[in-house]
């Protein structure tokens, strides 16, 4: 029978030197990562729009912020439609000769009616989109529960 003697001190030294090498490599990776992140952050200049976005997101919260954005989008669409209809109905400043009297009143009434119809159409589209998202979320959760 042969007995192998193990020099525990040499094994410990080898183990600790391997750990130092691994830690050195890991430290080097971390240093490079931090350097690249610092460089990237210094390159990114924060614009006023980005700062306002961050401020609004923090102050309103995610859901209210999205709702606010949607309302702004709707208001913008309505204003664009209003300008388009004014031009089509001859109510804009470039109409020659400008509408007067009863013609102008009729055109304004038509404008208001068309805008109300457009707003209802937008609301219906939003409602349909919301219902579709709700159904999709419901079916996704149902599918997930079936897989569990």
N, C-alpha and C positions, 0 to 999 in steps of 0.2 A: 504494500500500500504506500502510495506516494502522497505526501502532504504538500499542498501548494501554500506557500506563505504569501500573503498579500500585504503590500506596504500601503497601509491606509493613508498615511500622510501624502504620498505621491498621488493617490486617487483623489483625495480632497483638493490638492493643488491643481490637478488637471481639471477637475470639476469647476473649481472657482475661476480658473482662467477661461474656460469655455463660457461661463456665465458672464464674465467681464466682456468677452468678445461679443456675445449676444446683446448685452446691455449697451455696449458701445455702438453697435449697429443700430439698435433701437433708438438710442439717444441721437444718433446722426440723422435718422429718418425724421424724428420729431423736430430737430433743429431745422431741417430743410423744409418741412411742412410749415412750421411757424414762420420761417422767412418768406415762403411763397405767399402765405396768407397775409402777412404784413405788407408785402409788395402789392398784392391785389387790392387790399383795403386802401392803400395810399393812392392807387391809380383811380379807384372809384371815387369820383367827386359827387357828393350828394347835391342834387339839384333841388330847387325850391319845391318843385312838384312832388318829388319823392318824399321830402320832409313833410309836406302837407298830407300826403297819402298816409305816412306813418302816424302822424298826429291824429288824423281823423280815424284811422283804424283803431288806435289805442283809446280814443275818447268815446267812440260809438260802440265798439265791440264788433265782431265779425258779422253777425246777422243784421244789425241795424245799419252797418256800413254798406252791406250789399243792397239792402232796401233803399238806402239813400242814393246809391249809384243808379239803381234801376229807376227811381223817381226822376233823377236828373236826366237820364237817357230818354225817358218818356216825355219830359218837358221839352227836351231838345227836338225830338221827333214831331211833337205837336207844333212847335214854333216853325220848324221847316215846312210842315204841311200848311200852316197858316200863310206863310210867305208865298208858297206855291199857289195856293188858292186865291190869294189876293191878286197875284199876277194874272191868273187865268180868268178871274172875274172882273178884271179891269179896275181894281181898287188900289193898285200900287201907284207910286208917284210918277212913274214913267208913262202912264196911260194918257194918251192925247186923243181927243179932248177928255179931261177928267169927268167922271160921272158926277151928276148933280141931281138933287131933288129925290124924286121917287125911285129913279133908277139906282141911285146910290143906296138908298134904304133897302131896296129889294136885294141888291148885291150883298149888303151886310147881313141881311137875314139869311140868305143862302149860305154865306160864309159860316155863320154861326151854326146852322143846321148841319153843314158838311163836317165842320169840326167836331160837333157832338157825335155824329156818326163815326168819325175816325177814332175818337176817344173810346167809344163803346167797342169798336173793333179791336183796338189795342188791349182793352180790358179783357175781352173774350179770348184773345190770343194768350195773354198772361195767365188767365185762369186755366186754359187748356194745357199750357206748358206746365203749370203747377200740378195739375191733376196727373199728367203724364209722368212727371218726376215722382209724385207720390206712389203711383202704380209701380214704377220701376223700382223704387226703394222697397216697396212692399214685396214685390216678386223677388228681389235680390235677397231680402231677409228670409223669405220663405224658402228659397233655394238653398241658402246657407244652413237653415235649420234642418232641411231634409238631408243635407250632406253630413250633418253632425251625428 
